[in-house]
């Protein structure tokens, strides 16, 4: 190893477009020697993410097939062999939920191999359970082991500073979509947006709100539908397009039927390369989550030129939303304030499009080249310096002012 070309071993759960482009760019540049070990070929709950994967770098899939709910993992001996075989200067590991990634953390700690954690985090969610308490006790200890963290954006940076990680050991861009490509794909679909709307049963004159994601409890879908009911009474042009599948599907269908919401459309997930058609057919994007460490759907919406309404629990909101300029950030689980923000966007299609343009400008600054540079800096940071220690909770900036007055 030379200081300019470290050997980097990455453990990730499965290939995904939000990391694939960055890894390909790192390999193309040649500033770091990168090898990626994927635990699985795909995620059984997000198979659509397989589309658009290039793997233009040294990669190995350790287990063919799909990641299954039991989170089957590799034992410590196998993990140690995989690491020792490559002889890395630094190891990146994606998260600490999967059994294999926890064993990677343990092996690197025992063998004193510099370790960079790839993780999405934010600290404004309203989750309160025993896991949260354990995390709050364990994460300050984890900062003493880690050489650096690679997070998606500002919310992740603030989270780790709060728990004691020094600012110069925190790097951003781990979930970086290829914004210019997504923007071009969406723009190419816009001439056919009326045809797509007709196909979906949506009026050409409607102001269309879009939501994309798994239909699970953390997404705040009950709040979204309650807000839509309120907003739709005040603005008869509003329509809501929901794209996804999951345990809340039956509840949503029953709610829509009971409230006779013919202006709500629910469709199954589509492939990653088909999403630009749906973003092109929409006028705004809504992310009502009560727990969302990042939100790639929000990032894609902004890159596609849509204004966004998101709750303060959505990590991506702090990278792309400038209040009343590119969208709105609303309190978590407040259907009234969500409805007010939706109505504010829908007042003027021209203003909504201008806000979408502002958001796209922010998104296009977070390029794959920028993310690759952040990766390289994270890889080099532990090789000549000590692990990150010394920050205090008071050093962490707070991204949300709970008392800010919102006049829409």
Secondary structure, DSSP 4 states (H G I P E B T S, - for coil): -BTTB-EEEEEEEE--HHHHHHHHHHHHH-SSEEEEEEEESEETT-GGGGTT----SEEEESS-SEE-TT-----HHHHHHHHHHHT-SEEEEE-SSSHHHHHHHHHHHHHT-EEEEE----S-----SHHHHHHHHHHHHHHHH-SEEEESSHHHHHHHHHTT--GGGEEE-TT---HHHHHHHHHHHHTTHHHHHHHHT--TT-EEEEEES---GGG-HHHHHHHHHHHHHH-TTEEEEEE--STTHHHHHHHHHHTT-TTEEEE----GGGHHHHHHH-SEEEE--SSBS--HHHHHHHHTT-EEEEETTBTTHHHH--BTTTEEEE-TT-HHHHHHHHHHHHT-HHHHHHHHHHHHHHHTTS-HHHHHHHHHHHHHHTTSSPPP----GGGSPPS--TT-----
